[in-house]
């Protein structure tokens, strides 16, 4: 059985303060629980500027190195949320999520396939859905809008994914729709969904966190019964199951 946690750190206006917030939550987590296999971060956990080009890093840049070091230091698998980075082989930047194992080694990365709103003009979409293996579990990473379309999660499940992880950036206004399609993806594919949402204010939008770990209650087969563990609403913290 894999134990997973969603970390939802508050987004501050300085990257270093955001780094400190993540470490603070990890330490708080380990003061309450002995172990965890995979931690997932939200899609966005560092600030946004009006000139979004300033937020784009070099490939495997500072945010990447920070998460890589965390995974090694705390001996835990970490999904990096989403990092905006330039690539030598891409015309536009990519939005990508890295997975590091408990030794801090990069196992792979997943680019965001379905770009949302302003992203379509500024970023290059991913072309391939990847699967990751860790501790005998196969999983996929679907960044935010990738989870809104049933075909992509279904493709992951049909190819062996046993968990769907989704780093997200859902505002207060989008929460109702988000909750509906997360439950739908779990029920359609009969596998757990782990969705870690951003908490804080980015430009003019408010993001409330309220991350969700959706699984199935044992012995409820017909009909199935969902088990939902939630992170705090409008507060930093974590969800764990």
Protein Blocks (a to p, Z undefined) as FASTA:
>chain_A
ZZdddddddddfbfklmmmmmmmmmmmmmmmpmbdfbdcddfblcdcdfblmlmpccehi
lklmmmmmmmmmnopacdebjaddddfkbfbdcdddddddfkopafbdcddfbdghjlmm
mpccdfbdcdddeehiacdddehjlmmpmklmmmmmmnopabdcddddddfklmmmmmmm
mmmmmmmnopacdddddeddehjbccehjpacddddehilbccddddddddehiacdddZ
Z
